[in-house]
Amino acid sequence: MITVLVPGPLRGEAGGASRLTVVATGSVGAVLDALAVTWPRLVRRIRDERGELRRYVNVYVDGEDCRHLGGVAAPVADGAEVQVLPSVAGG
């Protein structure tokens, strides 16, 4: 089981949930694939058309930036916590 932490700006795409649990093993991509079964609109906000992480979305696996661990290929162990954080811009 993997816990996915959903930030406030994306909770509307996840039925208002701040935490989602998925059964997936292997990689960030596998977690997002499993998440897409129930929450496809949420995953479209995280991934682009090629399946890569959107430029303005940061994903952390147990506190480590997954871009430094291989992006969507970053390993995710059972029991891990995946946090999604969209970039915030403003002035």
Buried (B, 14 or more C-beta within 10 A) or exposed (E): EBBBBBBEEBBEBBEEBEEBEBEBBEBBBBBBBBBBEEBEEBBEBBBEEEEEBBEEBBBBBEEEEBBEBEBBEBBBEEEBBBBBBBEEEEE
